[in-house]
Amino acid sequence: MQDAHANGDASASALHPDEYALFARVARPRPVEAGQRLFRRGDAGAVMYVVAGGAVHLDFGDDLVGKRLGPRAFFGELGLLIGDHARSADAVVAEAGELLELGREEFEDLARQDPVLLAQFLRRAIMRVVLNEQALIARLRRRNQELEETLEALRTTSRRLDQTEALTRTDELTGLTNRRGFAAYVEQRLSEGCLDGCALVLVDCDRFKSINDTYGHLAGDRVLQGVANLLRAVAGADDIVCRMGGDEFCLLLRGHTRDEAERIAGYLVDSARMLERMHNRPPQMTTLTIGACIIGSTPDSGLDHWYALADDALYRAKRQGGDRVEWMG
C-alpha cells in the first residue's frame, strides 16, 4: 500500500494553494537536510508530511518507479486515514529544505478550522489512492487481501466525509439547509448567472421570544420545526429552503414569475395565521412576517446585496405590525 504513489499525475500529489495555506497554519515545521531518512518501508506511520521547501525522494522498491516530490507535495497521508498504516516506501530527503508535519492533533485542528476544505482535500487524496491501488492490484497479487481491506476502509472514510460535509451545511433542529450551505449555493449560482428573476424570500417568526419565555424552549423548537415543515410544503423541486439562524428562515424561489412568488409568499402568511389559531395551547405555529425581493442581473451584486434588499422589506413589514408580506422593488 502506497502513501504517495509512483503511478499517477504529479499534480494529484500537491496541495492547492488554499489547502497549503490552511495546512501551513496548523502543521509543525521541520527543517531537513539532504540524505536524511524520514521513514523506511514497513514502518508504522501516523504522520503526514507536506514539502514546504526542498525535495523528498520516495523509493517503493520492487519494480516500481520512484518519485521525487517538490514544494506543496504531500505524502504519508494514509498514516492519518488508517491508524498505524505500514509505510510502503523509503522516504529520503533529496534536497535540504523544510517539511510540514501533521499528526492526529493537527488533523483535528484542520477539521475545526475549515471542515469543508479538508473534506475536499481528503476526497481528492482518497480517490488518488483508490485509483492507483486499483491499477496496482494486478501487479501485486500477493498483497491483494491487504489492498481490498484498505480500499474498503477508504470507501467508508469517503462516505463519512460526505456525511460530515453535508452536516456542516444542514441545520440540526429542522433538517433544512443552514446559512453556510445557503450562502455557498447562492454565491455559486450568482457567479454562473443562474438566479436572475428568482425571488429571495426572508421569513421571520412573529413574537417568537414570548413563546420561548411563556412555554419554554422545547415549545419554541416545535414551532420552528412547524415553520420549516410549512416552508417545505410550498417549496418546489428547484427551490431552496434555509434556516438562517434563530427564528429567521429563507426561501429561494426559482422558475417562478413575480406573481407566482407573491402568491406563494401570501399563502405562507395566511397558512401560518390559520395554523397558529388552530394550535395555540401549546403553540405549534406562529404568524410570519415576510420581506422579499426579485434577484436581478446587477453586475457584481452578491448575496449580501440581495439579502439587504429583502431584509429592508422585512423590517418595513415588522414596523407595520408583522403578519404580512412586503416586497422591495
C-alpha positions as CSV (number, residue, x, y, z in Angstrom):
1,M,0.0,0.0,0.0
2,Q,1.5,3.3,-1.0
3,D,1.3,6.7,0.7
4,A,2.2,8.8,-2.3
5,H,2.1,6.6,-5.4
6,A,4.7,6.2,-8.1
7,N,1.9,6.0,-10.6
8,G,-0.4,8.9,-11.3
9,D,-0.2,12.6,-12.1
10,A,2.2,14.6,-10.0
11,S,-0.3,17.4,-9.6
12,A,-2.5,15.0,-7.7
13,S,0.2,14.8,-5.0
14,A,0.3,18.6,-4.5
15,L,-1.9,20.7,-2.3
16,H,-3.9,23.5,-3.9
17,P,-2.8,27.0,-2.7
18,D,-5.8,27.4,-0.3
19,E,-5.2,23.9,1.1
20,Y,-1.5,24.6,1.6
21,A,-2.2,27.9,3.4
22,L,-4.6,26.0,5.8
23,F,-2.1,23.2,6.4
24,A,0.8,25.6,7.0
25,R,-1.2,27.4,9.7
26,V,-1.5,24.2,11.9
27,A,1.4,22.0,10.9
28,R,4.7,21.6,12.8
29,P,7.6,22.9,10.6
30,R,10.6,20.6,10.4
31,P,13.9,21.6,8.9
32,V,15.6,18.7,7.0
33,E,19.0,18.0,5.4
34,A,19.9,16.2,2.2
35,G,20.3,12.5,2.8
36,Q,18.1,12.4,5.9
37,R,15.8,9.4,6.1
38,L,12.3,10.1,7.1
39,F,11.0,6.5,7.3
40,R,11.5,3.1,5.8
41,R,9.1,0.7,4.1
42,G,7.2,-1.3,6.8
43,D,7.5,1.4,9.4
44,A,4.2,2.1,11.2
45,G,3.1,5.6,10.2
46,A,0.8,8.1,12.0
47,V,2.2,11.4,10.5
48,M,1.5,13.1,7.2
49,Y,4.1,15.4,5.5
50,V,4.0,18.3,3.2
51,V,7.1,19.6,1.4
52,A,7.4,23.3,2.2
53,G,10.9,23.6,0.6
54,G,13.5,21.3,-0.9
55,A,12.6,17.8,-2.2
56,V,11.9,14.3,-1.0
57,H,12.6,11.0,-2.9
58,L,10.2,8.0,-2.4
59,D,11.6,4.6,-3.2
60,F,8.8,2.0,-3.5
61,G,11.2,-0.9,-4.2
62,D,10.4,-4.0,-6.4
63,D,9.8,-2.9,-10.0
64,L,8.0,0.3,-9.1
65,V,9.3,3.7,-10.3
66,G,10.5,6.1,-7.5
67,K,9.1,9.5,-7.1
68,R,10.6,13.0,-6.4
69,L,8.3,15.4,-4.5
70,G,8.8,19.1,-4.6
71,P,7.1,22.1,-2.8
72,R,3.5,21.7,-1.8
73,A,3.6,17.9,-2.5
74,F,2.2,15.7,0.3
75,F,2.8,12.1,1.3
76,G,2.2,9.7,4.1
77,E,-1.5,10.7,4.4
78,L,-2.6,7.1,4.9
79,G,-0.9,7.2,8.3
80,L,-3.7,9.6,9.3
81,L,-6.6,7.9,7.5
82,I,-5.7,4.4,8.6
83,G,-4.2,4.0,12.0
84,D,-0.6,2.8,12.2
85,H,-0.5,2.1,8.4
86,A,2.7,0.4,7.3
87,R,4.8,2.7,5.1
88,S,5.2,1.4,1.6
89,A,8.2,3.4,0.6
90,D,11.6,4.6,1.8
91,A,11.4,8.4,2.2
92,V,14.8,10.2,1.9
93,V,15.4,14.0,1.7
94,A,16.8,14.7,-1.8
95,E,17.3,18.4,-1.3
96,A,17.6,20.3,2.0
97,G,14.6,22.4,3.0
98,E,11.6,22.2,5.3
99,L,8.7,19.9,5.8
100,L,5.3,20.4,7.5
101,E,4.4,17.5,9.8
102,L,0.7,16.8,10.7
103,G,-0.3,14.2,13.3
104,R,-3.7,13.4,14.7
105,E,-3.8,16.6,16.8
106,E,-3.0,18.9,13.8
107,F,-5.5,16.9,11.7
108,E,-8.3,17.6,14.2
109,D,-7.3,21.3,14.2
110,L,-7.7,21.3,10.4
111,A,-11.2,19.8,10.7
112,R,-12.1,22.5,13.3
113,Q,-10.8,25.4,11.2
114,D,-12.2,24.5,7.8
115,P,-14.1,21.2,7.6
116,V,-15.3,21.8,4.0
117,L,-11.9,22.5,2.6
118,L,-10.4,19.5,4.5
119,A,-13.2,17.2,3.2
120,Q,-12.5,18.4,-0.4
121,F,-8.7,17.6,0.1
122,L,-9.3,14.2,1.7
123,R,-11.8,13.2,-1.0
124,R,-9.2,14.0,-3.7
125,A,-6.5,12.3,-1.8
126,I,-8.6,9.2,-1.2
127,M,-9.6,9.0,-4.9
128,R,-6.0,9.3,-5.9
129,V,-5.1,6.3,-3.6
130,V,-8.2,4.3,-4.8
131,L,-7.5,4.8,-8.5
132,N,-3.8,4.0,-8.2
133,E,-4.3,1.0,-6.0
134,Q,-6.8,-0.5,-8.4
135,A,-4.2,-0.3,-11.1
136,L,-1.6,-2.0,-8.9
137,I,-3.7,-4.9,-7.7
138,A,-3.0,-6.9,-10.9
139,R,0.8,-6.5,-10.3
140,L,0.8,-7.2,-6.6
141,R,-1.3,-10.4,-6.3
142,R,0.4,-11.5,-3.1
143,R,-0.9,-8.4,-1.3
144,N,-4.4,-8.5,-2.8
145,Q,-6.2,-9.1,0.6
146,E,-4.4,-6.1,2.2
147,L,-5.3,-3.9,-0.7
148,E,-9.0,-4.9,-0.7
149,E,-9.3,-4.2,3.0
150,T,-7.7,-0.8,2.7
151,L,-9.9,0.1,-0.3
152,E,-13.0,-0.7,1.8
153,A,-11.7,1.4,4.7
154,L,-11.1,4.3,2.3
155,R,-14.6,4.0,0.8
156,T,-16.0,4.0,4.3
157,T,-14.0,7.1,5.1
158,S,-15.2,8.8,1.9
159,R,-18.8,8.1,2.8
160,R,-18.2,9.5,6.3
161,L,-16.7,12.6,4.8
162,D,-19.7,13.1,2.5
163,Q,-21.9,12.9,5.6
164,T,-19.7,15.2,7.6
165,E,-19.7,17.8,4.8
166,A,-23.5,17.5,4.5
167,L,-23.8,18.1,8.2
168,T,-21.8,21.3,8.0
169,R,-24.4,22.7,5.6
170,T,-27.5,21.4,7.4
171,D,-29.4,22.9,10.3
172,E,-29.6,20.2,13.1
173,L,-33.0,21.2,14.5
174,T,-35.0,21.4,11.3
175,G,-33.0,19.5,8.8
176,L,-33.1,22.4,6.4
177,T,-30.0,23.9,4.7
178,N,-28.2,26.2,7.1
179,R,-26.7,29.7,6.5
180,R,-23.3,28.3,5.4
181,G,-24.9,25.9,2.8
182,F,-27.3,28.5,1.5
183,A,-24.7,31.2,1.1
184,A,-22.4,28.8,-0.8
185,Y,-25.2,27.7,-3.1
186,V,-26.4,31.2,-3.9
187,E,-23.0,32.7,-4.5
188,Q,-22.1,29.8,-6.8
189,R,-25.3,30.3,-8.8
190,L,-25.0,34.0,-8.9
191,S,-21.5,33.7,-10.3
192,E,-23.0,31.5,-13.0
193,G,-25.8,34.0,-13.7
194,C,-28.4,31.3,-12.9
195,L,-30.6,33.3,-10.4
196,D,-31.8,36.2,-12.5
197,G,-35.6,36.6,-11.8
198,C,-35.6,34.4,-8.8
199,A,-37.3,35.5,-5.6
200,L,-35.4,35.8,-2.3
201,V,-37.9,35.5,0.5
202,L,-37.0,36.2,4.1
203,V,-39.3,34.7,6.7
204,D,-39.4,35.9,10.4
205,C,-41.4,34.3,13.2
206,D,-43.6,36.9,15.0
207,R,-43.3,37.2,18.8
208,F,-41.1,34.1,18.9
209,K,-39.3,35.3,22.1
210,S,-42.6,35.4,24.0
211,I,-43.3,31.7,23.0
212,N,-39.9,30.7,24.5
213,D,-40.5,32.8,27.6
214,T,-44.0,31.5,28.2
215,Y,-43.9,27.9,27.1
216,G,-40.2,27.0,27.2
217,H,-37.6,26.3,24.6
218,L,-38.9,22.9,23.7
219,A,-42.2,24.5,22.6
220,G,-40.1,27.1,20.7
221,D,-38.3,24.3,18.9
222,R,-41.6,22.7,17.9
223,V,-42.7,26.0,16.4
224,L,-39.5,26.3,14.4
225,Q,-40.0,22.8,13.1
226,G,-43.5,23.6,12.2
227,V,-42.4,26.6,10.2
228,A,-39.8,24.5,8.5
229,N,-42.4,21.9,7.5
230,L,-44.7,24.7,6.1
231,L,-41.8,26.1,4.0
232,R,-41.0,22.6,2.7
233,A,-44.6,22.1,1.8
234,V,-44.7,25.1,-0.6
235,A,-41.1,24.7,-2.0
236,G,-40.8,23.2,-5.4
237,A,-38.1,20.8,-6.6
238,D,-35.9,23.7,-7.7
239,D,-36.5,25.9,-4.7
240,I,-34.1,26.1,-1.7
241,V,-35.4,26.3,1.9
242,C,-33.0,27.5,4.6
243,R,-32.9,28.3,8.3
244,M,-30.7,31.3,8.6
245,G,-30.5,31.1,12.4
246,G,-32.7,31.7,15.4
247,D,-36.3,32.3,14.2
248,E,-35.3,33.5,10.7
249,F,-35.8,31.4,7.6
250,C,-35.2,32.0,3.9
251,L,-36.8,30.6,0.7
252,L,-35.2,31.0,-2.7
253,L,-37.9,30.5,-5.3
254,R,-36.6,29.5,-8.7
255,G,-38.5,29.3,-12.0
256,H,-41.5,31.3,-10.8
257,T,-42.9,34.6,-12.1
258,R,-43.2,37.6,-9.8
259,D,-47.0,37.0,-9.5
260,E,-46.4,33.3,-8.6
261,A,-43.8,34.2,-6.0
262,E,-46.2,36.8,-4.4
263,R,-48.9,34.1,-4.2
264,I,-46.6,31.7,-2.5
265,A,-45.4,34.3,0.0
266,G,-49.1,35.3,0.7
267,Y,-50.0,31.6,1.1
268,L,-47.3,31.2,3.7
269,V,-48.5,34.1,5.8
270,D,-52.2,33.0,5.5
271,S,-51.4,29.4,6.3
272,A,-49.3,30.3,9.3
273,R,-52.0,32.5,10.7
274,M,-54.6,29.8,10.3
275,L,-52.4,27.1,11.9
276,E,-51.4,29.5,14.7
277,R,-55.1,29.9,15.7
278,M,-55.8,26.1,15.4
279,H,-52.8,25.0,17.5
280,N,-52.0,27.6,20.2
281,R,-52.1,25.7,23.5
282,P,-49.2,24.9,23.5
283,P,-48.3,26.7,20.3
284,Q,-47.1,24.7,17.3
285,M,-47.0,27.6,14.9
286,T,-46.7,31.4,14.9
287,T,-47.6,34.1,12.5
288,L,-45.0,35.0,9.9
289,T,-43.6,38.3,8.6
290,I,-42.0,38.2,5.1
291,G,-39.7,40.5,3.2
292,A,-38.8,39.7,-0.3
293,C,-37.1,40.9,-3.5
294,I,-36.5,39.7,-7.0
295,I,-32.9,38.9,-7.8
296,G,-31.7,40.9,-10.9
297,S,-28.7,41.0,-13.1
298,T,-26.9,43.9,-11.4
299,P,-23.2,43.5,-12.1
300,D,-21.1,42.4,-9.1
301,S,-24.1,42.1,-6.8
302,G,-23.6,39.2,-4.4
303,L,-25.8,37.6,-1.9
304,D,-25.3,40.4,0.7
305,H,-26.8,42.9,-1.7
306,W,-30.0,41.0,-2.4
307,Y,-30.3,39.9,1.2
308,A,-30.1,43.5,2.3
309,L,-33.0,44.4,0.0
310,A,-35.2,41.6,1.3
311,D,-34.2,42.5,4.8
312,D,-35.3,46.1,4.4
313,A,-38.6,44.9,3.2
314,L,-38.9,42.5,6.2
315,Y,-38.2,45.4,8.6
316,R,-40.8,47.5,6.9
317,A,-43.3,44.7,7.3
318,K,-42.3,44.4,11.0
319,R,-42.8,48.1,11.6
320,Q,-46.4,47.7,10.3
321,G,-47.2,45.1,12.9
322,G,-45.9,41.9,11.2
323,D,-48.1,39.0,9.9
324,R,-47.8,40.4,6.4
325,V,-45.6,40.4,3.2
326,E,-43.6,43.3,1.9
327,W,-41.7,43.4,-1.4
328,M,-38.7,45.5,-2.2
329,G,-39.0,46.9,-5.7
